[in-house]
């Protein structure tokens, strides 16, 4: 059942988010944990953002017993539940080259591109990161996103 939740509007199961979060903290199989994390990949999960970030960061720990599917699903949950006022913390995560699946964290940045010079500078900086360059270079450059360069 939890596997089907990402195909359902989150508003239909937002009352279950605390239960899903409770189960994400337990020791289930990687497949179950990944399904739970994907079900939490929604803006309605913002109140769990700090905990999702900590779980995501723990996936980069060499002693972590969580697999790649869990790390990827947690990265998606962090991006989807991102509170806009926490942009500095998201940028810190994007710059942390030790974290897996950072390209998943670009979703909120892509949505903000063209809206501020700071975001344009960030995109220009991250464009050179090997783990992020393919994704960022696939984006259409918006006229308001271009940074003028003087030589």
FISE-254865 format. One record per atom (N, C-alpha, C): x, y, z; residue in three letters. Coordinates in steps of 0.02 Angstrom, whole numbers. Example, Ala and Ser with C-alpha at 12.3 -4.5 7.8 and 13.67 -1.06 7.14 Angstrom:
# FISE-254865
<rec <660 -284 390> 'ALA'>
<rec <615 -225 390> 'ALA'>
<rec <660 -165 390> 'ALA'>
<rec <642 -112 354> 'SER'>
<rec <684 -53 357> 'SER'>
<rec <645 2 394> 'SER'>
//
This chain:
# FISE-254865
<rec <41 -60 0> 'UNK'>
<rec <0 0 0> 'UNK'>
<rec <43 63 0> 'UNK'>
<rec <96 64 40> 'UNK'>
<rec <137 124 44> 'UNK'>
<rec <172 138 -23> 'UNK'>
<rec <183 87 -63> 'UNK'>
<rec <212 96 -129> 'UNK'>
<rec <168 137 -176> 'UNK'>
<rec <104 136 -164> 'UNK'>
<rec <56 170 -208> 'UNK'>
<rec <46 244 -188> 'UNK'>
<rec <66 263 -129> 'UNK'>
<rec <53 331 -105> 'UNK'>
<rec <82 386 -149> 'UNK'>
<rec <143 378 -176> 'UNK'>
<rec <168 432 -219> 'UNK'>
<rec <126 444 -282> 'UNK'>
<rec <81 397 -298> 'UNK'>
<rec <37 406 -355> 'UNK'>
<rec <-30 437 -337> 'UNK'>
<rec <-37 453 -273> 'UNK'>
<rec <-99 482 -247> 'UNK'>
<rec <-84 554 -225> 'UNK'>
<rec <-130 601 -235> 'UNK'>
<rec <-117 668 -210> 'UNK'>
<rec <-103 667 -134> 'UNK'>
<rec <-51 701 -113> 'UNK'>
<rec <-33 701 -43> 'UNK'>
<rec <-89 727 1> 'UNK'>
<rec <-130 771 -25> 'UNK'>
<rec <-186 797 15> 'UNK'>
<rec <-234 740 35> 'UNK'>
<rec <-234 685 -3> 'UNK'>
<rec <-277 628 14> 'UNK'>
<rec <-250 587 72> 'UNK'>
<rec <-186 594 87> 'UNK'>
<rec <-159 554 142> 'UNK'>
<rec <-115 595 190> 'UNK'>
<rec <-123 661 188> 'UNK'>
<rec <-80 702 232> 'UNK'>
<rec <-92 688 306> 'UNK'>
<rec <-151 664 324> 'UNK'>
<rec <-164 645 393> 'UNK'>
<rec <-121 586 415> 'UNK'>
<rec <-95 548 367> 'UNK'>
<rec <-53 489 381> 'UNK'>
<rec <21 506 384> 'UNK'>
<rec <41 567 367> 'UNK'>
<rec <112 585 366> 'UNK'>
<rec <147 572 432> 'UNK'>
<rec <117 588 490> 'UNK'>
<rec <152 573 553> 'UNK'>
<rec <164 497 562> 'UNK'>
<rec <118 457 539> 'UNK'>
<rec <126 384 544> 'UNK'>
<rec <181 360 497> 'UNK'>
<rec <182 388 436> 'UNK'>
<rec <235 370 388> 'UNK'>
<rec <304 389 416> 'UNK'>
<rec <308 448 446> 'UNK'>
<rec <371 471 475> 'UNK'>
<rec <392 425 532> 'UNK'>
<rec <344 405 573> 'UNK'>
<rec <359 360 629> 'UNK'>
<rec <389 295 603> 'UNK'>
<rec <361 269 549> 'UNK'>
<rec <385 206 521> 'UNK'>
<rec <452 214 485> 'UNK'>
<rec <464 273 457> 'UNK'>
<rec <529 286 424> 'UNK'>
<rec <586 282 475> 'UNK'>
<rec <572 294 537> 'UNK'>
<rec <623 291 590> 'UNK'>
<rec <639 219 611> 'UNK'>
<rec <599 171 589> 'UNK'>
<rec <608 102 610> 'UNK'>
<rec <657 64 564> 'UNK'>
<rec <673 5 583> 'UNK'>
<rec <721 -36 545> 'UNK'>
<rec <683 -85 500> 'UNK'>
<rec <663 -60 442> 'UNK'>
<rec <629 -101 392> 'UNK'>
<rec <679 -116 336> 'UNK'>
<rec <657 -153 288> 'UNK'>
<rec <698 -167 229> 'UNK'>
<rec <709 -101 191> 'UNK'>
<rec <762 -101 150> 'UNK'>
<rec <775 -41 110> 'UNK'>
<rec <717 -23 65> 'UNK'>
<rec <684 -74 37> 'UNK'>
<rec <628 -61 -7> 'UNK'>
<rec <570 -26 30> 'UNK'>
<rec <556 -48 90> 'UNK'>
<rec <503 -17 129> 'UNK'>
<rec <522 54 150> 'UNK'>
<rec <585 63 172> 'UNK'>
<rec <608 130 192> 'UNK'>
<rec <607 178 132> 'UNK'>
<rec <627 154 74> 'UNK'>
<rec <626 197 15> 'UNK'>
<rec <554 216 -3> 'UNK'>
<rec <508 169 3> 'UNK'>
<rec <437 184 -11> 'UNK'>
<rec <410 235 38> 'UNK'>
<rec <427 228 101> 'UNK'>
<rec <405 276 151> 'UNK'>
<rec <433 345 137> 'UNK'>
<rec <497 349 120> 'UNK'>
<rec <528 414 106> 'UNK'>
<rec <496 446 44> 'UNK'>
<rec <483 406 -7> 'UNK'>
<rec <450 434 -68> 'UNK'>
<rec <380 460 -51> 'UNK'>
<rec <346 426 -7> 'UNK'>
<rec <279 448 13> 'UNK'>
<rec <282 514 52> 'UNK'>
<rec <339 528 83> 'UNK'>
<rec <349 591 120> 'UNK'>
<rec <377 646 76> 'UNK'>
<rec <389 633 13> 'UNK'>
<rec <416 682 -33> 'UNK'>
<rec <361 730 -56> 'UNK'>
<rec <342 775 -12> 'UNK'>
<rec <287 822 -26> 'UNK'>
<rec <295 883 18> 'UNK'>
<rec <270 939 -5> 'UNK'>
<rec <276 1001 34> 'UNK'>
<rec <239 994 101> 'UNK'>
<rec <190 951 104> 'UNK'>
<rec <153 940 167> 'UNK'>
<rec <197 909 221> 'UNK'>
<rec <256 885 203> 'UNK'>
<rec <302 854 250> 'UNK'>
<rec <353 905 278> 'UNK'>
<rec <342 969 266> 'UNK'>
<rec <391 1019 287> 'UNK'>
<rec <409 1016 361> 'UNK'>
<rec <362 999 403> 'UNK'>
<rec <377 998 475> 'UNK'>
<rec <427 943 493> 'UNK'>
<rec <438 897 447> 'UNK'>
<rec <486 843 458> 'UNK'>
<rec <552 855 422> 'UNK'>
<rec <561 914 392> 'UNK'>
<rec <619 927 351> 'UNK'>
<rec <685 915 388> 'UNK'>
<rec <690 941 449> 'UNK'>
<rec <753 933 486> 'UNK'>
<rec <770 859 495> 'UNK'>
<rec <721 820 512> 'UNK'>
<rec <733 748 523> 'UNK'>
<rec <748 713 457> 'UNK'>
<rec <714 732 403> 'UNK'>
<rec <728 702 338> 'UNK'>
<rec <799 719 317> 'UNK'>
<rec <821 781 329> 'UNK'>
<rec <889 801 312> 'UNK'>
<rec <939 759 352> 'UNK'>
<rec <927 749 416> 'UNK'>
<rec <973 709 456> 'UNK'>
<rec <976 637 431> 'UNK'>
<rec <919 609 413> 'UNK'>
<rec <918 541 387> 'UNK'>
<rec <956 538 320> 'UNK'>
<rec <945 588 279> 'UNK'>
<rec <979 591 214> 'UNK'>
<rec <1055 596 224> 'UNK'>
<rec <1076 640 269> 'UNK'>
<rec <1148 648 283> 'UNK'>
<rec <1178 582 309> 'UNK'>
<rec <1140 546 349> 'UNK'>
<rec <1166 484 377> 'UNK'>
<rec <1179 432 323> 'UNK'>
<rec <1147 439 266> 'UNK'>
<rec <1158 391 211> 'UNK'>
<rec <1228 398 182> 'UNK'>
<rec <1261 455 193> 'UNK'>
<rec <1329 463 167> 'UNK'>
<rec <1381 435 214> 'UNK'>
<rec <1360 417 274> 'UNK'>
<rec <1405 387 323> 'UNK'>
<rec <1424 317 300> 'UNK'>
<rec <1489 303 295> 'UNK'>
<rec <1510 237 272> 'UNK'>
<rec <1483 179 315> 'UNK'>
<rec <1466 192 377> 'UNK'>
<rec <1439 139 420> 'UNK'>
<rec <1363 132 413> 'UNK'>
<rec <1333 175 372> 'UNK'>
<rec <1261 172 363> 'UNK'>
<rec <1243 106 328> 'UNK'>
<rec <1190 76 351> 'UNK'>
<rec <1169 14 320> 'UNK'>
<rec <1111 25 272> 'UNK'>
<rec <1099 88 255> 'UNK'>
<rec <1045 104 207> 'UNK'>
<rec <1072 101 136> 'UNK'>
<rec <1032 73 92> 'UNK'>
<rec <1053 66 23> 'UNK'>
<rec <1040 128 -19> 'UNK'>
<rec <1060 123 -83> 'UNK'>
<rec <1054 179 -129> 'UNK'>
<rec <982 201 -140> 'UNK'>
<rec <935 154 -142> 'UNK'>
<rec <865 173 -152> 'UNK'>
<rec <839 216 -95> 'UNK'>
<rec <861 201 -34> 'UNK'>
<rec <840 241 24> 'UNK'>
<rec <870 311 19> 'UNK'>
<rec <934 315 3> 'UNK'>
<rec <968 379 -3> 'UNK'>
<rec <934 422 -56> 'UNK'>
<rec <919 392 -113> 'UNK'>
<rec <887 430 -167> 'UNK'>
<rec <817 454 -146> 'UNK'>
<rec <779 410 -114> 'UNK'>
<rec <712 429 -93> 'UNK'>
<rec <714 483 -40> 'UNK'>
<rec <763 480 5> 'UNK'>
<rec <770 533 56> 'UNK'>
<rec <790 599 24> 'UNK'>
<rec <833 596 -26> 'UNK'>
<rec <851 658 -62> 'UNK'>
<rec <789 689 -94> 'UNK'>
<rec <747 647 -123> 'UNK'>
<rec <685 672 -153> 'UNK'>
<rec <639 702 -100> 'UNK'>
<rec <635 669 -42> 'UNK'>
<rec <593 695 12> 'UNK'>
<rec <619 762 39> 'UNK'>
<rec <685 768 45> 'UNK'>
<rec <715 831 67> 'UNK'>
<rec <699 887 18> 'UNK'>
<rec <706 873 -47> 'UNK'>
<rec <692 924 -97> 'UNK'>
<rec <619 944 -99> 'UNK'>
<rec <575 895 -96> 'UNK'>
<rec <503 909 -101> 'UNK'>
<rec <475 943 -39> 'UNK'>
<rec <504 928 19> 'UNK'>
<rec <478 957 81> 'UNK'>
<rec <515 1021 102> 'UNK'>
<rec <560 1043 60> 'UNK'>
<rec <602 1102 74> 'UNK'>
<rec <562 1163 92> 'UNK'>
<rec <574 1191 152> 'UNK'>
<rec <541 1255 170> 'UNK'>
<rec <580 1313 140> 'UNK'>
<rec <549 1356 101> 'UNK'>
<rec <585 1409 66> 'UNK'>
<rec <629 1453 110> 'UNK'>
<rec <610 1462 173> 'UNK'>
<rec <650 1504 217> 'UNK'>
<rec <715 1470 239> 'UNK'>
<rec <725 1408 219> 'UNK'>
<rec <785 1370 238> 'UNK'>
<rec <834 1363 179> 'UNK'>
<rec <832 1411 133> 'UNK'>
<rec <872 1408 72> 'UNK'>
<rec <947 1401 87> 'UNK'>
<rec <972 1435 139> 'UNK'>
<rec <1043 1430 155> 'UNK'>
<rec <1063 1359 173> 'UNK'>
<rec <1020 1324 208> 'UNK'>
<rec <1035 1255 227> 'UNK'>
<rec <1032 1208 167> 'UNK'>
<rec <986 1222 121> 'UNK'>
<rec <983 1182 59> 'UNK'>
<rec <1047 1192 19> 'UNK'>
<rec <1070 1254 15> 'UNK'>
<rec <1131 1269 -22> 'UNK'>
<rec <1191 1233 9> 'UNK'>
<rec <1192 1231 75> 'UNK'>
<rec <1246 1195 110> 'UNK'>
<rec <1244 1120 91> 'UNK'>
<rec <1185 1092 87> 'UNK'>
<rec <1179 1021 67> 'UNK'>
<rec <1204 1012 -5> 'UNK'>
<rec <1185 1058 -49> 'UNK'>
<rec <1206 1053 -119> 'UNK'>
<rec <1282 1056 -126> 'UNK'>
<rec <1314 1095 -84> 'UNK'>
<rec <1387 1103 -88> 'UNK'>
<rec <1425 1045 -55> 'UNK'>
<rec <1392 1004 -17> 'UNK'>
<rec <1424 949 19> 'UNK'>
<rec <1435 891 -29> 'UNK'>
<rec <1495 886 -55> 'UNK'>
<rec <1510 835 -106> 'UNK'>
<rec <1510 764 -78> 'UNK'>
<rec <1505 756 -14> 'UNK'>
<rec <1503 690 16> 'UNK'>
<rec <1433 660 17> 'UNK'>
<rec <1383 700 0> 'UNK'>
<rec <1314 676 2> 'UNK'>
<rec <1294 643 -64> 'UNK'>
<rec <1256 589 -60> 'UNK'>
<rec <1234 555 -121> 'UNK'>
<rec <1173 589 -152> 'UNK'>
<rec <1166 581 -217> 'UNK'>
<rec <1106 603 -253> 'UNK'>
<rec <1091 678 -243> 'UNK'>
<rec <1142 719 -241> 'UNK'>
<rec <1131 791 -232> 'UNK'>
<rec <1092 822 -289> 'UNK'>
<rec <1095 793 -347> 'UNK'>
<rec <1058 821 -404> 'UNK'>
<rec <983 822 -389> 'UNK'>
<rec <960 777 -347> 'UNK'>
<rec <889 776 -328> 'UNK'>
<rec <871 840 -289> 'UNK'>
<rec <920 868 -255> 'UNK'>
<rec <908 928 -214> 'UNK'>
<rec <902 991 -256> 'UNK'>
<rec <916 987 -319> 'UNK'>
<rec <914 1046 -363> 'UNK'>
<rec <843 1069 -380> 'UNK'>
<rec <795 1027 -368> 'UNK'>
<rec <725 1043 -388> 'UNK'>
<rec <702 1112 -363> 'UNK'>
<rec <711 1128 -298> 'UNK'>
<rec <689 1195 -276> 'UNK'>
<rec <731 1251 -307> 'UNK'>
<rec <794 1238 -320> 'UNK'>
<rec <837 1290 -351> 'UNK'>
<rec <815 1302 -423> 'UNK'>
<rec <799 1249 -458> 'UNK'>
<rec <775 1257 -527> 'UNK'>
<rec <711 1298 -528> 'UNK'>
<rec <667 1288 -480> 'UNK'>
<rec <605 1325 -477> 'UNK'>
<rec <617 1399 -463> 'UNK'>
<rec <672 1416 -429> 'UNK'>
<rec <687 1485 -411> 'UNK'>
<rec <732 1520 -463> 'UNK'>
<rec <758 1483 -512> 'UNK'>
<rec <804 1514 -559> 'UNK'>
<rec <768 1570 -597> 'UNK'>
<rec <806 1620 -613> 'UNK'>
<rec <778 1677 -648> 'UNK'>
<rec <743 1727 -602> 'UNK'>
<rec <742 1712 -537> 'UNK'>
<rec <706 1756 -490> 'UNK'>
<rec <752 1797 -446> 'UNK'>
<rec <817 1779 -445> 'UNK'>
<rec <863 1818 -405> 'UNK'>
<rec <934 1809 -430> 'UNK'>
<rec <974 1861 -422> 'UNK'>
<rec <1043 1859 -442> 'UNK'>
<rec <1082 1809 -399> 'UNK'>
<rec <1064 1803 -336> 'UNK'>
<rec <1098 1755 -292> 'UNK'>
<rec <1089 1683 -316> 'UNK'>
<rec <1028 1668 -338> 'UNK'>
<rec <1015 1600 -365> 'UNK'>
<rec <1053 1590 -430> 'UNK'>
<rec <1056 1642 -472> 'UNK'>
<rec <1094 1637 -534> 'UNK'>
<rec <1168 1624 -520> 'UNK'>
<rec <1195 1658 -470> 'UNK'>
<rec <1265 1646 -451> 'UNK'>
<rec <1276 1575 -424> 'UNK'>
<rec <1229 1553 -384> 'UNK'>
<rec <1233 1485 -357> 'UNK'>
<rec <1232 1434 -413> 'UNK'>
<rec <1187 1442 -460> 'UNK'>
<rec <1182 1396 -517> 'UNK'>
<rec <1247 1397 -557> 'UNK'>
<rec <1275 1456 -566> 'UNK'>
<rec <1339 1462 -602> 'UNK'>
<rec <1395 1425 -565> 'UNK'>
<rec <1395 1431 -499> 'UNK'>
<rec <1445 1396 -458> 'UNK'>
<rec <1435 1320 -463> 'UNK'>
<rec <1374 1298 -453> 'UNK'>
<rec <1360 1226 -451> 'UNK'>
<rec <1366 1193 -520> 'UNK'>
<rec <1363 1232 -571> 'UNK'>
<rec <1369 1207 -640> 'UNK'>
<rec <1435 1170 -650> 'UNK'>
<rec <1485 1186 -609> 'UNK'>
<rec <1552 1156 -616> 'UNK'>
<rec <1562 1095 -570> 'UNK'>
<rec <1512 1079 -531> 'UNK'>
<rec <1516 1021 -487> 'UNK'>
<rec <1501 959 -529> 'UNK'>
<rec <1547 910 -530> 'UNK'>
<rec <1537 851 -572> 'UNK'>
<rec <1472 813 -559> 'UNK'>
<rec <1448 813 -498> 'UNK'>
<rec <1387 776 -482> 'UNK'>
<rec <1324 815 -502> 'UNK'>
<rec <1331 879 -514> 'UNK'>
<rec <1272 921 -528> 'UNK'>
<rec <1272 950 -599> 'UNK'>
<rec <1330 950 -632> 'UNK'>
<rec <1337 984 -696> 'UNK'>
<rec <1291 957 -750> 'UNK'>
<rec <1283 892 -755> 'UNK'>
<rec <1240 864 -807> 'UNK'>
<rec <1169 889 -800> 'UNK'>
<rec <1143 888 -739> 'UNK'>
<rec <1075 911 -727> 'UNK'>
<rec <1069 986 -741> 'UNK'>
<rec <1113 1026 -713> 'UNK'>
<rec <1109 1098 -721> 'UNK'>
<rec <1118 1118 -794> 'UNK'>
<rec <1164 1087 -829> 'UNK'>
<rec <1176 1104 -899> 'UNK'>
<rec <1120 1082 -945> 'UNK'>
<rec <1074 1041 -920> 'UNK'>
<rec <1016 1022 -960> 'UNK'>
<rec <960 1074 -956> 'UNK'>
<rec <966 1121 -910> 'UNK'>
<rec <915 1172 -901> 'UNK'>
<rec <922 1227 -954> 'UNK'>
<rec <866 1251 -975> 'UNK'>
<rec <865 1309 -1020> 'UNK'>
<rec <887 1369 -979> 'UNK'>
<rec <933 1409 -1006> 'UNK'>
<rec <956 1469 -971> 'UNK'>
<rec <905 1524 -985> 'UNK'>
<rec <877 1551 -931> 'UNK'>
<rec <828 1604 -937> 'UNK'>
<rec <864 1671 -944> 'UNK'>
<rec <836 1718 -983> 'UNK'>
<rec <870 1783 -992> 'UNK'>
<rec <886 1818 -925> 'UNK'>
<rec <841 1813 -877> 'UNK'>
<rec <853 1846 -813> 'UNK'>
<rec <902 1807 -769> 'UNK'>
<rec <921 1748 -792> 'UNK'>
<rec <967 1706 -754> 'UNK'>
<rec <1040 1718 -773> 'UNK'>
<rec <1050 1745 -831> 'UNK'>
<rec <1118 1755 -856> 'UNK'>
<rec <1155 1804 -812> 'UNK'>
<rec <1217 1789 -797> 'UNK'>
<rec <1260 1832 -758> 'UNK'>
<rec <1307 1867 -806> 'UNK'>
<rec <1307 1933 -803> 'UNK'>
<rec <1353 1969 -846> 'UNK'>
<rec <1423 1961 -819> 'UNK'>
<rec <1470 1950 -864> 'UNK'>
<rec <1539 1940 -844> 'UNK'>
<rec <1582 1994 -877> 'UNK'>
<rec <1621 2027 -835> 'UNK'>
<rec <1667 2077 -863> 'UNK'>
<rec <1737 2048 -859> 'UNK'>
<rec <1777 2059 -910> 'UNK'>
<rec <1844 2030 -912> 'UNK'>
<rec <1896 2080 -893> 'UNK'>
//
